[in-house]
């Protein structure tokens, strides 16, 4: 069936044949009313009451209608009498059944025949002859749902279904990324939106699950250096940090979705996560002797993760979340000290000498801060350089305003491409 390019409406009326039983005058009237309604909606209906005249062979008429290529659909109106006559091969219905049955079972275009239920039994089951028992039908037997089901019939005839299969897309790129490790954090991230839509009250549970998985995966990045040469183990640290980027990006993506969601989540979950991170800077295998540089990769991760946590909160303007990061009291965990004093976020700051030494040699450049350059070059597409540097500057300013010491130095500030405008808004009491 073609369509008008201007209106999108069908140019040719589909032609249908209605097969039914002359059960009673009431049933005949119901069927004629349906035929009239279809005609008013642009469908060319063929029915014996209108198209079979005196002198014509009714059985030849039925066979012609069923087999005619001009007839796009055959509507089989099902009631108790039709089912009985069809099964017993009785009368005109029986003849039609003998014609239709081989068409249904022997030919590909089975969708030409559409069962339409006009009556159901005491148990609410449709009256259907044996040869139609397994076929889907359109139920017009209930007056309260008639219009809804009638629309389904129209869509069937016009071949305009309510639900259309979408165009074939492209496979997700992450399926083809060459990564030796598959992280459960990726699965949690991908299902976040659907999970939250179904049960927003589960946000804190999903938050905990993600951070637990993230932490457990971080532990797998422990290093046992193959050399004591500073350049060699500096390279091992940088390679290790580059390998961890997909996991880090899962973290950034999750925090971004969380702070965009508008849901009231528990920021203490994230504070407790940061309190636990320093445990990664101690041996996981119970050995007694080690060098601090063996855990420089984790010190870098801790510093970087906090900066991305701030950068995402700034971009999404989640100031309650940022307030929690900056002003919470942290009880950082220590493998060898149970009673730790409360501390501030600035203890998450780290400057990694082993990275600086290797990075300068590897690039033959005397960087202002090799670690800063390394961090800037690792920024994913989802975060801009300015957003990342703004986070570093805000950490510095907040720390400067709240302590006599200045442990947080904004090492990335030389990469700032425009003025830091965050505090301009403080002229607004609300923003302040």
C-alpha positions in Angstrom: 0.0 0.0 0.0 1.5 3.3 -1.1 1.4 6.6 0.9 1.0 10.2 0.0 4.4 12.0 0.5 2.6 15.2 1.5 0.2 13.8 4.1 1.6 10.4 5.0 -2.0 9.0 4.6 -2.7 5.9 2.4 -3.5 6.6 -1.2 -5.2 3.3 -1.9 -8.0 1.8 0.3 -7.2 -1.7 1.4 -9.8 -4.3 0.4 -11.1 -6.8 2.9 -13.6 -9.7 2.9 -15.7 -10.5 6.0 -16.5 -14.1 6.6 -19.2 -14.7 9.3 -22.2 -16.9 10.3 -25.8 -15.8 10.0 -26.2 -16.8 13.6 -29.0 -14.4 14.5 -30.4 -11.1 13.3 -28.5 -9.4 16.2 -25.2 -11.0 15.1 -25.8 -10.0 11.5 -26.5 -6.4 12.5 -23.3 -6.4 14.7 -21.3 -7.6 11.7 -22.8 -5.0 9.3 -22.2 -2.3 11.8 -18.5 -3.3 11.9 -18.4 -3.3 8.1 -19.9 0.2 8.0 -17.4 1.5 10.6 -14.5 0.1 8.5 -15.8 1.7 5.4 -16.1 5.0 7.1 -12.4 4.6 8.0 -11.4 4.2 4.4 -11.5 0.4 4.0 -13.2 -1.2 1.0 -15.3 -4.0 2.6 -16.6 -7.0 0.7 -19.5 -8.8 2.5 -22.2 -11.1 1.2 -25.0 -8.7 2.3 -23.6 -6.0 0.0 -21.8 -7.9 -2.8 -23.6 -11.2 -3.3 -26.7 -10.8 -5.5 -29.4 -13.2 -6.7 -28.3 -15.7 -9.2 -24.6 -15.8 -8.0 -23.1 -19.0 -6.7 -22.4 -18.2 -3.0 -19.7 -20.9 -2.7 -17.9 -19.6 -5.9 -18.2 -16.1 -4.4 -16.6 -17.2 -1.1 -13.7 -19.0 -2.9 -13.1 -16.1 -5.1 -12.9 -13.7 -2.2 -10.6 -15.9 -0.1 -8.2 -16.5 -3.0 -8.3 -13.1 -4.7 -5.0 -11.2 -4.6 -7.1 -8.0 -4.4 -8.3 -9.0 -1.0 -5.6 -7.9 1.5 -7.3 -9.3 4.6 -10.0 -11.8 5.3 -11.7 -11.0 8.6 -13.2 -14.1 10.2 -15.9 -13.1 12.7 -15.9 -15.7 15.5 -19.0 -16.5 17.6 -20.3 -19.8 19.0 -22.2 -20.7 15.8 -19.3 -20.0 13.5 -17.0 -22.2 15.5 -19.6 -25.1 15.5 -20.2 -24.9 11.8 -16.5 -24.6 10.9 -15.6 -27.7 13.0 -18.6 -29.7 11.5 -17.9 -28.4 8.0 -21.6 -27.2 7.9 -23.2 -24.8 5.5 -21.4 -21.8 4.0 -19.1 -21.5 7.0 -18.1 -25.1 6.4 -17.3 -24.4 2.8 -15.2 -21.4 3.7 -13.4 -23.4 6.3 -12.5 -26.0 3.6 -11.2 -23.2 1.4 -9.3 -21.2 4.2 -7.7 -24.2 6.0 -5.2 -25.1 3.3 -4.5 -21.4 2.7 -3.5 -21.0 6.4 -1.5 -24.2 6.7 0.0 -24.3 3.3 1.0 -20.8 2.3 3.4 -18.2 3.7 1.0 -15.2 3.7 -0.9 -16.4 6.8 -1.4 -12.9 8.0 -4.1 -12.4 5.4 -6.5 -14.2 7.7 -7.5 -12.2 10.8 -9.7 -13.8 13.5 -12.1 -11.2 15.1 -13.9 -12.4 18.2 -17.5 -11.1 18.6 -18.5 -13.6 21.4 -16.9 -15.5 24.3 -18.0 -18.3 26.5 -18.9 -18.2 30.2 -15.2 -18.6 31.1 -14.2 -15.7 29.0 -12.7 -17.9 26.3 -13.1 -17.0 22.6 -15.2 -19.3 20.4 -12.8 -20.4 17.8 -12.8 -23.4 15.4 -10.1 -26.0 15.8 -8.0 -24.7 12.9 -7.8 -21.2 14.4 -7.3 -22.2 18.1 -3.5 -21.3 18.0 -3.8 -18.0 16.1 -3.8 -14.6 17.7 -7.1 -12.8 17.5 -8.5 -9.3 17.9 -11.2 -9.2 20.6 -14.1 -6.9 19.8 -16.5 -8.7 22.2 -16.3 -6.3 25.1 -18.0 -3.0 24.7 -15.7 -1.1 27.1 -12.6 -2.1 25.2 -14.1 -2.0 21.7 -12.5 1.2 20.5 -9.1 0.2 21.7 -9.3 -3.2 20.0 -10.9 -1.7 16.9 -7.8 0.5 16.5 -5.7 -2.6 16.6 -7.8 -4.0 13.8 -7.4 -0.9 11.7 -3.6 -1.0 12.3 -3.5 -4.6 11.2 -5.5 -3.9 8.0 -3.4 -0.8 7.1 -0.2 -2.5 8.2 0.6 0.4 10.6 1.5 -1.4 13.9 1.6 0.6 17.1 5.0 -0.9 18.0 7.6 -0.8 15.2 10.9 -2.5 15.5 13.6 0.2 15.6 16.3 0.4 12.9 19.3 -1.8 13.5 22.0 0.2 15.4 25.7 -0.2 15.9 27.2 -2.5 18.6 28.4 -0.7 21.8 32.1 0.2 21.3 33.0 -1.2 24.7 32.4 -4.7 23.5 35.4 -4.4 21.1 37.8 -2.6 23.4 40.9 -4.6 23.9 40.9 -4.8 27.7 42.0 -8.0 29.5 39.7 -7.2 32.4 35.9 -6.9 32.4 34.7 -4.8 35.4 31.4 -5.3 37.1 31.4 -1.5 37.7 30.7 -1.1 33.9 27.6 -3.2 34.3 26.4 -1.2 37.3 27.0 2.0 35.4 25.1 0.9 32.3 22.1 -0.3 34.3 22.1 2.8 36.6 19.3 4.7 34.7 17.0 1.7 34.4 17.5 0.7 38.0 16.9 4.2 39.3 13.8 4.6 37.2 12.3 1.4 38.6 13.3 1.9 42.2 14.8 5.4 43.1 14.7 4.4 46.7 17.6 2.0 46.0 20.0 4.7 45.0 22.1 4.3 48.2 22.3 0.6 47.8 23.4 0.9 44.2 25.9 3.6 45.3 27.5 1.2 47.9 27.6 -1.7 45.5 29.4 0.4 42.9 32.0 1.7 45.3 32.6 -1.7 46.8 33.2 -3.2 43.3 35.4 -0.2 42.4 37.5 -0.6 45.5 37.9 -4.4 45.0 39.0 -3.9 41.4 41.5 -1.2 42.5 43.2 -3.7 44.8 44.1 -5.8 41.7 46.4 -3.0 40.5 49.1 -3.7 43.2 52.6 -3.6 41.8 55.6 -5.8 42.6 58.5 -3.9 40.9 60.8 -5.9 38.6 63.6 -3.4 39.1 64.9 -1.0 41.7 65.9 1.5 39.1 63.8 4.7 39.6 63.3 5.0 35.8 62.2 1.4 35.5 59.7 1.4 38.3 58.5 4.9 37.4 57.6 3.5 34.0 55.9 0.5 35.7 53.8 3.0 37.8 52.8 5.0 34.7 51.9 1.9 32.7 49.9 0.6 35.7 48.0 3.9 35.9 47.3 3.9 32.2 45.9 0.3 32.5 43.5 1.5 35.2 41.9 4.3 33.1 38.8 2.2 32.0 38.0 1.5 35.7 38.6 5.2 36.6 36.3 6.3 33.8 33.5 4.0 35.2 33.9 5.9 38.5 33.6 9.3 36.7 30.6 8.2 34.8 28.8 6.8 37.9 29.4 10.0 39.9 28.2 12.1 37.0 25.0 10.1 36.7 24.5 10.2 40.5 24.9 14.0 40.8 22.7 14.6 37.8 19.9 12.4 39.0 18.4 14.9 41.5 18.0 12.1 44.0 18.7 12.6 47.7 21.7 10.2 48.1 23.8 9.7 51.2 27.1 11.5 50.8 28.5 9.6 53.8 28.8 6.6 51.6 31.4 8.4 49.5 33.2 9.8 52.6 33.5 6.3 54.0 34.9 5.2 50.7 37.6 7.8 50.8 38.4 6.9 54.4 39.1 3.4 53.2 41.3 4.3 50.2 44.6 4.8 52.2 44.5 1.1 53.1 45.7 0.6 49.5 49.0 2.2 50.3 49.9 -0.8 52.5 50.8 -4.3 51.5 47.8 -6.5 50.8 49.7 -9.8 51.3 50.9 -9.5 54.9 54.6 -9.0 54.1 56.8 -7.0 56.5 59.2 -5.3 54.2 58.3 -2.9 51.4 59.2 0.5 49.9 56.7 3.4 49.9 57.2 3.8 46.2 55.5 0.4 45.6 52.2 2.1 46.4 52.8 5.4 44.5 50.2 4.3 41.9 47.5 4.1 44.6 48.6 7.5 46.0 48.2 9.0 42.5 44.8 7.3 42.1 43.5 8.6 45.4 44.5 12.2 44.5 43.1 11.9 41.0 39.8 10.3 42.1 39.1 13.1 44.6 39.8 15.7 41.9 37.3 14.0 39.5 34.8 13.8 42.3 35.0 17.5 42.8 35.1 18.3 39.0 31.9 16.4 38.4 30.1 18.0 41.3 31.1 21.4 40.1 29.9 20.8 36.6 26.5 19.5 37.8 26.2 22.2 40.4 25.6 19.8 43.3 26.8 22.0 46.1 25.5 19.9 48.9 27.6 17.1 47.6 30.6 19.4 47.3 30.1 20.7 50.8 30.2 17.1 52.1 33.5 16.4 50.3 35.1 19.6 51.6 33.8 19.9 55.1 33.2 16.3 56.3 35.4 15.0 59.1 37.4 12.1 57.7 38.7 9.2 59.8 41.2 7.7 57.4 41.9 4.1 57.9 45.4 2.9 58.7 46.6 -0.7 58.6 48.8 -0.3 61.7 46.9 2.4 63.7 43.4 1.9 65.0 42.6 5.2 66.7 43.1 7.8 64.0 42.5 11.5 64.7 39.8 13.2 62.5 41.3 14.9 59.4 40.2 16.9 56.4 40.1 16.2 52.7 43.6 17.7 52.2 45.1 14.4 53.4 44.1 13.0 50.0 46.7 15.2 48.3 49.7 13.4 47.0 52.8 14.5 45.1 54.5 11.5 43.5 58.3 11.8 43.1 58.7 8.5 41.3 56.4 9.7 38.5 58.1 13.1 38.3 61.5 11.5 37.9 60.5 9.1 35.2 58.2 11.5 33.4 60.9 14.1 32.9 63.4 11.5 31.6 60.8 9.9 29.3 59.7 13.2 27.7 63.1 14.9 27.9 61.4 18.0 29.2 61.7 19.9 32.5 58.0 20.1 33.4 56.8 22.6 36.0 55.0 19.6 37.4 55.3 16.2 35.6 52.5 14.7 37.7 50.2 17.6 36.6 51.1 17.1 33.0 50.4 13.3 33.3 47.0 14.0 34.9 46.1 16.6 32.2 46.9 14.2 29.4 44.7 11.5 31.0 41.6 13.6 31.2 38.7 11.7 29.4 36.4 13.3 26.8 33.6 13.5 29.3 35.6 16.1 31.4 37.2 19.4 30.1 40.6 20.5 31.1 39.1 23.7 32.6 36.7 21.6 34.7 39.5 19.5 36.0 41.8 22.4 36.8 38.9 24.3 38.4 38.4 21.4 40.8 42.1 21.5 41.7 41.9 25.3 42.3 38.8 24.9 44.4 40.5 22.3 46.6 43.3 24.8 47.1 41.0 27.8 48.0 38.8 25.8 50.3 41.8 24.4 52.1 43.4 27.8 52.3 40.3 29.3 53.8 39.9 26.6 56.5 43.4 25.7 57.7 46.7 27.4 58.7 48.6 24.8 56.6 48.6 24.7 52.8 49.1 21.0 52.0 46.9 21.1 48.9 48.8 22.8 46.1 46.9 23.2 42.7 49.6 21.7 40.6 47.5 21.8 37.4 46.8 25.6 37.6 49.2 26.4 34.8 46.9 24.6 32.4 44.0 26.9 33.2 42.8 28.5 30.0 40.6 31.2 31.5 39.8 33.0 34.7 38.5 31.0 37.7 35.0 32.4 38.0 33.5 30.2 40.7 33.7 32.8 43.5 32.2 35.6 41.4 28.8 34.2 42.4 29.5 34.9 46.0 27.9 38.4 45.6 24.7 36.3 45.8 23.8 35.4 49.3 22.0 32.3 48.1 25.0 31.1 46.2 27.4 32.0 49.1 
